[in-house]
Amino acid sequence: MPHFNMEYSSNLDGRVDFDALCGRVLDALVETGLFEIGALRVRAFRAEAYAIADRLPENAFVDMSLRIGAGRSAEDKKRAGERIFAVVTEELSELFSTPHFALSLEIREIDAELSWKKNAIHPRFRQKAG
């Protein structure tokens, strides 16, 4: 159940390859060894309407959220967050050359009793591993 969402300001269109960025984040999640590959989802959502700080049109953001199931140690969650943040920071390094970009990441643990899932992808990967 690791679902990684990125919300980004629409003024980043043409400046960031979000397909490539999603791929890099997926790779980073796999590399942590903390998650089953069949459960991974990485998505980017464009925010058309937004207001940032002093409302300068060049102000931009990427807000990232990783929702995970329970059962990982605080150290593992911190390690995963640091890895993902480093990958995204590297990919978006050019945006930090101006004083108009904000990047954030939050990891949230999901309450299993309040989460329902049905996944037909898992069996394919579990069969390969067996």
N, C-alpha and C positions, 0 to 999 in steps of 0.2 A: 503494500500500500504506500509506497513513496510516490506522491504526486507533487511535481514541481511546477509551479506556475510563475510566470513572469508577466507583469503588467508594465507596459512602457508607453511613454508619451509619443503621440503620433509624429512629432517633429523629428523623431529618430528614423523615420522611414527613409530609405536610401543611404543612411549613414551606418546602419547596423544590419548585418545579415542574420536575422533571427532564426532562420532554418539552421544555419551553421552553428549558431550559439546553442540552440536546443540540442544539437548533436554532441557538442562539447560537454554540456551539462550531463547528458545521458551517460557519456563515457566516464565522467568523473564519478557519478553515482555508482556505476558498475565497479569502478576501480576501488571504491571503499570496501567492497566485499560484504557490506552490511545488508544488502537487499537482493531479493530474488528478481532476476531480470524480467520475468513475465509480469511483474507487478509495476514496473517503472513506467511513469508517464511524465513527459516534459512538454509544457505548452507555453506559448507566448500570446498575450492578448494586448491588442492595441487600444489605448485610451484616446479617444477622439476629443473628449471634453476634459479639461483639467485646468487648474490654476496653481502655479508654483511660486512660492516666495514673493518676490517683488513683481511678478507677472511679466517679466521680460520674455519676449517670444522665443529666445534662444535657450531658456531654461528647459531642462529635460530630466527624465528620470527613468530608472528601471527598478521596480519593486518586486522582490522575489520572495516566494513562500514555498517551503517544503513541508508537506504534511506527511507524517509517518505514523505507523502503528507503534504501540508500546513494546517495550522489551529490550531497548538498547540503552547502554550506559550513557551517562552524561558525557564521559570522555569520548565515546564513539560518536555521539551526536555532534559534539564540538569539532571533532576531527573531520567529520563529513561536511559540516558547515564551513570550516576553514578551507577545505579543498575546493568546494564549489565556489566560494567567494573568490579564491585566488584565480581559478580558471576564468570566471566571468570578468574579474578585474583586469586580467591580462587581455582578454578578448576585447574589452571596451577601453583599453588604456588611452587611446587617442582622445576619448571624450573627456578625460581628466585634464587635458591640456588647457581647458577653459574653465572659468569659475561658474559654469552653468549646468553642471551635471551632478545628480545624486543617485547613489546605488545603495540598496538595502536588501537584507536577507533575514528572514525569520523562520525558525524551525518550530513546528507545532506538532505535538503528539496527540493522536486521535483517541478518543474514548471508544474502545472496542464495543461496548454495549450500545453505543449510539451510532454505529457505522455498519452499513449493510453493503455487501459486495457479491458479485457473481462474475467469475473470470474464466473464460474458455481458453485463454492464452497459457495460463499456468501449466495445464497438463502436457502441452507440447514440450515445454522446457524441462519439466520434471521427468518426462519419458526419456529425453536425451541424456539426462544426468544419470538415470538408473541403469 
